Amino acid sequence: MAVPTAYMQSVKNLAAILSEIQQAPVPQKFTVEFLKTLGFTSSNDRSILGVLKALGFLDQAGVPTEQYRRYRNKADAPYVLASAVREAYSDLFLARENAETLPNDRIKGILATKVDKGDAVLDKMAMTFRALVGLAKWDRPSQKEQPEKPPEEASDVPRDEAHVPVLPDVRVPVPQVPLQYAYNIQIQLPATKDISVYNAIFKSIREHLL
């Protein structure tokens, strides 16, 4: 069921109780005795336990949940409460998108189509819902209202190649160096003691090669 049947007998101390939750240490279990330690001893205030369970702040055993702990952050608390109310009373928000803005009699009329309760109980259920939405903030869009990101444009180029920078074709000029040639000529001289033979050989080299 997406409409909780839990309600407050009186919402006079609802804001004060939620404020104390933000300031007091997180208990192992949220019980009537713990509520009394917060200063709320009236029997009308005890119905807050059922409401906190409906909001997801407590599990069915009365143990505080992660949502309870998130609510203790005063900056985020009104938005946490709005999200919890939207989820707990999802049938109301299906019937009216902006159910948090509806007056008490309109809320009561929608609740009458969702639960089989008498007029007096419907009055208290609508009163509890209106008190909760009044303590929440609704200027932050819900998850379903978040704008969708536009799909990425398709590309024929693979993702890895699409981001590879193209470097310019730079050619380094090679300096033109004139060609140079060198010759290594080896001459084997005959073994002789006649100096005239050597003189004749060197003379011929000088005449023909130099």
C-alpha positions in Angstrom: 0.0 0.0 0.0 1.4 3.4 -1.1 -0.7 5.4 1.4 0.3 4.9 5.0 -2.5 4.5 7.5 -0.3 5.9 10.3 -1.2 9.4 11.5 -0.6 11.8 14.3 -3.3 12.3 17.0 -2.2 15.9 17.1 0.4 17.7 14.9 1.0 20.4 17.5 4.4 19.0 18.5 5.4 17.4 15.1 7.8 20.2 14.1 9.4 20.2 17.6 9.8 16.4 17.6 11.5 16.4 14.2 13.8 19.2 15.4 14.8 17.2 18.4 15.6 14.2 16.1 18.2 16.4 14.4 19.8 17.4 17.7 19.7 14.3 19.8 22.1 11.3 19.3 20.8 8.5 17.2 19.2 5.9 19.6 19.6 2.2 19.2 15.8 2.1 19.1 13.3 4.9 18.9 10.8 4.0 21.6 8.2 5.8 23.7 10.8 6.0 26.5 13.2 7.7 24.1 10.5 10.1 23.0 10.0 11.0 26.7 13.7 11.8 27.1 13.2 14.3 24.3 10.6 16.0 26.4 7.4 14.7 24.7 5.4 12.9 27.3 1.9 13.4 26.0 0.1 10.2 24.7 -0.9 12.2 21.6 2.8 12.4 20.6 3.4 8.6 20.7 1.8 8.2 17.3 5.0 9.7 15.8 6.5 6.3 16.0 4.1 4.9 13.3 4.6 8.0 11.2 8.4 7.7 11.3 8.1 4.0 10.3 5.8 5.0 7.4 8.4 7.6 6.2 11.2 5.0 6.3 13.0 6.8 9.2 12.6 3.7 11.4 12.4 0.1 10.5 9.5 -2.1 11.8 11.5 -2.8 15.0 12.0 0.9 15.7 15.7 1.0 14.7 16.7 4.3 13.0 17.5 3.9 9.3 20.0 5.6 7.0 17.2 8.0 6.1 16.8 8.9 9.8 20.6 9.8 9.9 20.4 11.8 6.7 17.5 13.8 8.2 19.8 14.9 11.0 21.7 17.1 8.5 19.8 20.3 8.9 20.7 21.6 5.5 19.4 18.6 3.7 16.6 17.7 6.2 13.7 19.4 4.4 14.6 17.7 1.1 15.1 14.3 2.8 11.6 14.7 4.3 10.1 15.7 0.9 11.6 12.6 -0.7 10.3 10.4 2.2 6.8 11.9 2.0 6.7 11.5 -1.8 7.7 7.8 -1.5 5.4 7.0 1.5 2.4 8.7 -0.1 3.2 7.8 -3.7 -0.5 7.0 -4.5 -1.4 10.6 -3.6 1.3 11.9 -6.0 0.1 9.5 -8.7 -3.4 11.0 -8.3 -2.1 14.6 -8.2 1.4 15.4 -9.4 1.7 18.3 -7.0 -0.2 16.8 -4.1 1.9 18.8 -1.6 0.0 21.9 -2.7 -3.5 20.5 -2.3 -5.7 21.7 0.6 -6.8 19.4 3.4 -10.2 18.6 2.0 -8.8 17.6 -1.4 -6.2 15.3 0.3 -9.0 13.8 2.4 -11.1 13.1 -0.7 -8.2 11.3 -2.4 -7.4 9.3 0.7 -11.0 8.2 0.9 -10.5 6.4 -2.4 -7.3 4.7 -1.3 -8.1 3.4 2.3 -11.2 2.1 4.0 -11.3 4.4 7.0 -13.9 6.5 8.7 -14.3 10.3 8.4 -12.5 11.1 11.7 -9.4 9.0 10.8 -9.3 10.5 7.3 -9.3 13.9 8.8 -6.2 13.0 10.9 -4.5 11.3 8.0 -4.9 14.4 5.8 -3.9 16.6 8.7 -0.7 14.6 9.2 0.1 14.7 5.5 -0.4 18.4 5.3 1.8 19.0 8.4 4.6 16.9 6.9 4.6 18.6 3.5 4.6 21.9 5.3 7.9 21.0 7.0 9.5 19.8 3.7 11.0 21.7 0.8 9.8 20.9 -2.7 12.0 23.1 -4.9 14.4 20.3 -5.7 13.2 18.0 -8.5 12.6 14.4 -7.8 14.6 11.6 -9.5 11.9 11.1 -12.2 11.9 14.9 -13.0 15.6 15.1 -13.6 16.3 16.1 -17.2 17.7 13.3 -19.3 21.1 13.8 -20.8 21.0 14.0 -24.6 22.3 10.9 -26.4 25.8 11.2 -27.7 26.0 11.6 -31.5 27.0 8.5 -33.4 30.3 8.6 -35.1 32.0 6.3 -37.7 35.3 7.0 -36.1 36.2 4.6 -33.1 36.2 6.4 -29.7 39.9 5.8 -29.3 40.8 7.2 -32.7 38.4 10.1 -32.5 40.5 11.9 -29.9 43.9 11.3 -31.4 45.3 14.6 -32.6 46.4 14.9 -36.2 50.0 16.3 -36.4 51.0 18.5 -39.4 53.3 16.9 -42.0 56.5 18.7 -41.3 59.6 17.9 -43.4 63.0 18.9 -42.3 65.1 20.2 -45.2 68.3 18.2 -45.8 71.3 20.5 -46.6 73.0 19.8 -50.0 76.6 18.8 -49.4 78.8 18.4 -52.5 80.2 14.9 -53.0 83.9 14.3 -52.3 86.0 11.4 -53.4 89.2 10.0 -52.0 91.5 7.4 -53.5 93.8 5.1 -51.7 96.4 3.7 -54.0 98.8 1.1 -52.7 102.1 0.3 -54.5 104.2 -2.7 -53.8 107.9 -1.8 -54.4 110.1 -4.6 -55.5 112.8 -5.7 -53.2 116.0 -4.3 -54.7 119.1 -2.4 -53.6 119.2 -0.5 -56.9 118.0 3.1 -55.9 117.4 3.9 -59.5 114.5 1.5 -59.6 112.7 3.4 -56.8 113.5 6.8 -58.5 111.9 5.6 -61.7 108.8 4.4 -60.0 108.1 7.6 -58.0 108.8 9.7 -61.1 106.2 7.7 -63.1 103.7 8.2 -60.3 104.3 12.0 -60.2 103.8 12.2 -63.9 100.7 10.2 -64.3 98.7 10.5 -61.1 99.4 14.0 -59.5 
